[in-house]
């Protein structure tokens, strides 16, 4: 589980993450790609949180419209025993299928 940060004070514990997320019908989520500015432990924790339905709700990520989205944010792995997130944004990814070109 995670929390969203209310304090935006810079800290060396904050790491940027960038995820390519597929949202399907019935709010199903799959992580297509994930990178994190720190080690693989951070990536694993962020991946686990993104797949939690409550994470998307608390991070204001819209799961109502199926599609591919880029989700960018910051994570503090050392916040009171569980990851804390801030500055999380969701942007639709536009793509063209080869059959549509």
N, C-alpha and C positions, 0 to 999 in steps of 0.2 A: 504494500500500500504506500501511498505517497501523500504529500501535502503541497499546496500551492503557496509560494512565498508572498508575504505582504511587505517584507522589507526588501528594498532594491539596492541596499548597500553593497558595493563591489566586495568580493572576497576571492581569495585564491582557491576556494573550494568549488567555485562555480565552473562548470564545463558546458560548452555548447554541444548540442546534438542536432542532427539533421536526419529525418526519417522520410522515406517514401512509403506511404501507407495506402493500402487498398481498402476501401469501405464497400462492403457488399450489401445485399438486401438483408433486412432484419438486423441492421446495425452490426453485422459481422465485420471484424477488422483483421487484416493480415499485414504484417510488416514485410515489404518487398526488399528494402535496403535500409541500413542504419549505420551512421557513422557518429562517433563521439570524439571530442577533442582530448579525451583522456584514455585510460586503459580499457581492456576488454571487459573488466568487471563492471565498469560504468555502462558499457553497451548492453551487457546482459541484464542489468537492473532496469535500464530504460526500456528495453524490449519487453520485459515482463510487465512493466507498468502500462505501456501502450496497449498491450493486449487485454488489460483489465477494463471492463465496461465503465466502471466508476471513474477511471482516470480521464477518459474522454469527456465525461460530463463535467468533472471539476476543472478541467483545463479549457472548457468552452469549445471543445472540438465537436463539430457538427457531424453526426453519424446518420442523419436522415436522408441525405442524397448520396447514392452510390457513386463511386468514382475513385480516381487516383489523386492523392493529395500529398503535398510536401508539408511536413510538420517540423518546425524549427523551434528550439527553445533552449533553456539553460537548466542544468540540474546540479544540485548540491548533494553529494552522496553522504555527507557527514552531518546532516541536520537532524538532530534528536533521534538518531537510530533508524531513520527511514529517509529515502530520497525526497528532496523538496524541489519544486519546479517553479520557474518564472519565465516571463516573456515568451510564452508558447503561442505560436501563430500557425494557422492552417491556410494553405494556398492551393487551389485546384491546379492540377497539372494537365496541360492540354497536349493531346497527342493525336496523330492521324494514323489510322490503320492502313497498311499497304494497299488493301483493296479499295480504299476511299481516295487514293491519290490520282 
